[in-house]
């Protein structure tokens, strides 16, 4: 999900087939292993999350202008992995504690030895090394929550979450390019429109309603509403990463996914949506998500 997610903002225009096809082909290639890992569960889904988290960590360090070999970066990666190990072993509370501890350690480390190095950083004193501390939470918490959702709630909930975020991304891209109109957040991501947001919400709502209808349950309207809300959350996650990239003067977090950029550019919305979905599940497990 790079800055082109919602498309041109100046005037309506037809969707360019080349850009769409690149994104579609890239997504189709990535789809089978993702769906297979979710279906199979542990240990395959666990390995999938571990591998994805390492890629995201590498891209986050690159985005923040930090070497992945720097002590703070290595320490942060270590805490993320330990948090995932604890969650995979059935101790998600310990996983959250390790993620929180890792963020604190990285922050203190940056304050103690990284401050001078940050003075010449383009973002000022609150420089790249402190963003490493944020990255432990930004990557570690959603990753361990995905493991928790798959193990404790089931694969259908994870399918629903992945597919609604993909639908949000696709709907925002297509509607934004086709309709154009007022800008959503021009100072953060100049190519996103309100039309794109509405299109993403509509697509996500259809995914939620479709899941409920396919499973022949009565909660189709509720799940459609929740799905549309999570589409907004996903777009906020997308905007947050766009803001970070703009702050550091980086176009894409990486280049692993043609048409999207890095893996982080593709899953930035998912990182935000999974946190809210997990909170909903913890608060209201008997009503909205547990039947999936």
C-alpha positions in Angstrom: 0.0 0.0 0.0 2.1 2.9 -1.2 1.1 6.4 -1.7 -0.7 5.5 -4.9 -3.3 3.3 -3.2 -6.1 5.7 -3.7 -5.0 7.0 -7.0 -5.0 10.5 -8.7 -6.7 13.3 -6.9 -6.8 16.2 -9.3 -9.6 15.0 -11.7 -11.5 11.8 -12.5 -9.9 9.6 -15.0 -10.0 6.0 -16.3 -8.0 3.4 -14.4 -4.7 2.8 -16.1 -4.6 -0.9 -16.9 -0.8 -1.2 -16.6 -0.6 -0.1 -13.0 -3.7 -2.2 -12.0 -2.4 -5.3 -13.7 1.0 -5.0 -12.0 -0.7 -4.8 -8.6 -3.1 -7.6 -9.5 -0.4 -10.0 -10.7 1.7 -9.3 -7.7 -1.2 -9.9 -5.4 -2.3 -13.1 -7.1 1.3 -14.5 -6.9 1.3 -13.8 -3.1 -2.2 -15.0 -2.5 -1.8 -18.9 -2.5 1.0 -19.2 0.0 -0.8 -16.7 2.4 -4.1 -18.6 2.2 -2.4 -22.0 2.5 -0.5 -20.8 5.6 -3.7 -19.5 7.2 -5.6 -22.8 6.4 -2.8 -25.1 7.7 -2.2 -23.2 10.9 0.8 -24.1 13.2 3.6 -24.6 12.4 3.2 -23.2 8.9 1.3 -20.1 9.8 3.7 -19.5 12.7 6.7 -19.7 10.3 4.8 -17.4 7.8 4.4 -14.8 10.5 8.0 -15.1 11.7 9.3 -14.7 8.2 7.0 -11.8 7.4 8.0 -10.1 10.7 11.6 -10.3 9.8 11.0 -8.8 6.4 8.9 -6.0 7.9 11.6 -5.3 10.5 14.3 -5.0 7.8 12.0 -2.6 5.8 11.2 -0.6 8.9 14.9 -0.1 9.7 15.5 0.9 6.1 12.6 3.3 6.3 13.9 4.9 9.4 17.5 5.2 8.1 18.9 2.7 10.5 21.2 -0.2 9.8 19.7 -3.6 10.5 23.2 -4.5 12.0 23.1 -1.7 14.5 22.9 -2.9 18.1 19.5 -1.2 18.7 18.1 -2.7 15.5 19.3 -6.2 16.4 18.0 -5.9 20.0 14.6 -4.8 18.6 14.4 -7.7 16.2 15.3 -10.0 19.1 12.5 -8.8 21.3 10.0 -9.1 18.4 11.1 -12.7 17.8 10.9 -13.6 21.5 7.4 -12.0 21.7 6.3 -14.2 18.8 7.9 -17.3 20.3 6.0 -16.7 23.6 2.7 -16.3 21.7 3.3 -19.4 19.6 3.9 -21.3 22.8 0.5 -20.3 24.1 1.5 -17.3 26.2 0.2 -14.2 24.4 0.3 -12.1 27.6 4.0 -12.8 27.9 4.4 -11.9 24.2 2.8 -8.5 24.8 5.1 -8.0 27.8 8.2 -8.8 25.7 7.1 -6.4 23.0 6.5 -3.6 25.5 9.9 -4.3 27.2 11.7 -4.3 23.9 10.2 -1.0 23.0 11.3 0.5 26.3 14.8 -1.0 26.0 15.2 0.4 22.5 14.0 3.8 23.6 16.3 4.0 26.6 19.2 2.8 24.4 18.4 5.5 21.9 18.3 8.1 24.6 21.5 6.9 26.2 23.8 6.4 23.2 21.9 7.4 20.1 21.0 11.0 20.8 24.1 12.6 19.3 23.8 10.5 16.2 20.2 11.6 15.8 21.1 15.3 16.0 22.0 15.4 12.3 19.1 13.2 11.3 16.7 14.9 8.9 13.8 14.5 11.4 15.8 16.2 14.2 16.4 15.0 17.7 13.6 12.5 17.7 15.5 10.6 15.1 15.7 7.2 13.5 16.9 5.2 16.6 13.8 6.2 18.5 11.7 5.0 15.7 13.3 1.6 16.2 11.6 1.6 19.6 8.2 2.3 18.0 8.9 -0.4 15.4 9.0 -3.1 18.1 5.4 -2.3 18.9 4.3 -1.4 15.4 5.4 -4.8 14.0 5.6 -7.1 17.0 2.1 -6.5 18.5 0.1 -7.0 15.2 2.2 -10.1 14.4 1.6 -11.8 17.7 -2.1 -10.8 17.6 -2.4 -12.6 14.2 -1.0 -15.7 15.8 -3.4 -15.4 18.7 -6.4 -14.9 16.4 -5.5 -18.0 14.3 -4.9 -20.2 17.4 -7.7 -19.0 19.7 -10.5 -17.9 17.3 -9.9 -19.8 14.1 -8.8 -19.5 10.5 -12.0 -18.1 9.2 -11.6 -14.9 11.3 -8.1 -14.5 9.9 -9.3 -15.1 6.3 -12.0 -12.5 6.9 -9.5 -10.0 8.2 -7.0 -10.5 5.4 -9.6 -10.4 2.6 -11.4 -7.3 3.9 -8.1 -5.4 4.1 -7.2 -6.6 0.5 -10.7 -5.5 -0.6 -10.3 -2.1 1.1 -6.9 -1.6 -0.7 -8.3 -2.6 -4.0 -11.5 -0.7 -3.7 -9.7 2.5 -2.6 -7.3 2.2 -5.5 -9.9 1.6 -8.2 -12.6 4.1 -6.9 -10.0 6.7 -6.2 -8.5 6.5 -9.7 -11.8 6.2 -11.5 -13.7 9.0 -9.6 -11.0 11.3 -8.2 -12.5 14.3 -6.3 -11.6 15.8 -3.0 -8.3 14.8 -1.3 -8.4 12.7 1.8 -5.1 13.8 3.4 -3.1 15.9 0.9 -0.3 16.8 3.3 0.3 13.1 4.1 -0.6 11.2 0.9 -1.5 13.5 -2.0 -3.0 10.6 -4.1 -5.7 9.5 -1.8 -9.3 10.7 -2.1 -12.6 10.5 -0.1 -14.0 8.6 -3.1 -11.3 6.0 -2.6 -12.1 5.7 1.1 -15.8 5.3 0.4 -15.0 2.6 -2.2 -12.8 0.7 0.2 -15.4 0.8 2.9 -18.1 -0.4 0.5 -15.9 -3.3 -0.7 -15.0 -4.3 2.9 -18.7 -4.2 3.9 -19.6 -6.5 1.1 -16.8 -8.9 2.2 -18.2 -8.9 5.7 -21.8 -9.4 4.6 -20.7 -12.1 2.1 -18.9 -14.0 4.9 -22.0 -14.0 7.0 -24.2 -15.0 4.2 -21.9 -17.8 3.1 -21.9 -19.2 6.6 -25.7 -18.7 6.9 -25.6 -16.7 10.1 -27.8 -13.8 11.2 -25.1 -11.3 11.8 -24.5 -10.2 8.3 -25.4 -6.6 8.9 -23.3 -6.4 12.0 -20.3 -7.9 10.3 -20.7 -5.7 7.3 -20.8 -2.7 9.6 -17.7 -3.9 11.5 -15.9 -4.6 8.2 -16.6 -1.1 6.9 -15.2 0.3 10.2 -12.1 -1.8 9.9 -11.7 -0.4 6.4 -11.4 3.1 7.9 -8.8 1.7 10.4 -6.9 0.1 7.6 -6.8 3.4 5.7 -5.6 5.2 8.8 -2.8 2.6 9.0 -2.0 3.3 5.4 -1.9 7.0 6.0 0.4 6.5 9.1 3.0 4.7 7.0 2.7 7.3 4.3 3.3 10.0 6.9 6.4 8.1 8.2 7.7 7.7 4.6 7.2 11.4 3.9 8.9 12.3 7.2 12.0 10.3 6.3 11.9 11.2 2.6 11.4 7.6 1.4 9.1 6.6 -1.5 8.7 2.9 -0.7 9.7 0.8 2.3 11.1 -1.8 -0.1 10.7 -3.4 -3.5 9.7 -7.0 -2.8 6.2 -6.6 -4.3 6.0 -5.0 -7.7 3.2 -2.4 -7.9 3.0 -2.1 -4.2 6.6 -1.5 -3.0 7.7 -3.3 0.1 5.8 -5.8 2.2 5.3 -3.0 4.7 3.6 -0.9 1.9 1.2 -3.8 1.3 0.3 -4.7 4.9 0.3 -1.3 6.6 -3.5 -1.3 6.8 -3.5 -4.9 8.1 -1.1 -3.9 10.9 -3.7 -1.4 12.2 -6.8 -3.5 11.5 -5.6 -6.6 13.3 -5.2 -4.6 16.5 -8.7 -3.3 16.5 -10.1 -6.7 15.4 -8.3 -8.4 18.2 -9.7 -5.8 20.7 -13.2 -6.4 19.5 -12.7 -10.1 19.8 -11.5 -9.8 23.4 -14.3 -7.5 24.4 -17.2 -9.1 22.6 -16.2 -12.6 21.6 -19.8 -14.0 21.8 -21.3 -11.6 19.3 -19.3 -10.3 16.4 -16.3 -12.4 15.5 -16.3 -15.7 17.5 -18.7 -17.5 15.2 -16.4 -17.1 12.2 
